[in-house]
Amino acid sequence: EIVLTQSPATLSLSPGERATLSCRASQSVSNYLAWYQQKPGQAPRLLIYDTSNRATGIPARFSGSGSGTDFTLTVSSLEPEDFAVYYCQQRSDWPYTFGQGTKLEIK
Amino acid sequence: EVQLVESGGGLVQPGGSLRLSCAASGFTFSSYWMHWVRQAPGKGLVWVSRISSDGSRTAYADSVKGRFTISRDNAKNTVYLEMNNLRAEDTAVYYCASGEKIGVNVYWGQGTLVTVSS
């Protein structure tokens, strides 16, 4: 099973700041890496798929990069609604797996 | 508008069974793979199972293999998760999910809570 490790566990930032979230895979997932946002009591929301493709309706301030085993989600300028938990997920190999999550909180 | 609506969750004793359903609308259900993902209270997301668009291929997480069965009825636009021999560690919100690309879940239901407790 491919293990995804996200860092940091918690990121404390202020609105307007830049957020950089990391995801490292235990083996190569090629470019088959997605990012989801989840708010309390809600289902996850797809942000980025296949490393760098924004899902429909996702603002341009969200971007993804990386390849192989190291990936990054960047939020260029945080809006109040961006504070949530973020998960990376691979679909390179079954079982598909998620990282443990990064909580982005307001500083 | 795409909708996925799960039902069938509830409280069940250890060793018991439940069948979850997920009714889909707003997209061509019979063309999409369907997935179940769960989330234990306060914990992260875990992929449970997947089924191909025609139902011929299925796969399971090791933690549920032999106990859970995924199936679908394309005439009813519904996917199911039959859960047997339930354990306390199966307690979670269960989401059904899907998308055009296999393993990229752009569509999610609201989730249904399964609680396994005596």
Interface residues (C-beta under 8 A of the other chain):
Chain A: E1 Y32 A34 Y36 Q38 A43 P44 R45 L46 Y49 D50 A55 T56 Y87 Q89 R91 W94 P95 Y96 T97 F98 G99 Q100 G101
Chain B: V37 G44 L45 V46 W47 R50 A59 A61 D62 Y95 A97 G99 K101 I102 G103 V104 N105 V106 W108 G109 Q110 G111
